C-alpha cells in the first residue's frame, strides 16, 4: 500500500491514444493505469523499480 498523499506523475512515454501509465516513486513504487485509477496499483520495492528502469534504458525491452 502507498500513502494517501502519494504524488503520481504520468509517464513521459504515455501518448494521447489512451496508453497512459502513472508512477509514484518512493520507498515503494506504484504503477497504475491513468485511465482507471481505482483499478489497482502494482507496488514494488525501490530497488526492483530501479532495476526495471535500468533494463528499459539499456534496451532490454524493445517493441
ABEGO torsion letter per residue (X at the ends): XBBAABBBBBBAABBAAGBBBBBBBBABBBBBBAABAAAEBBBBBAAAAAAAAAAAAAGABBX
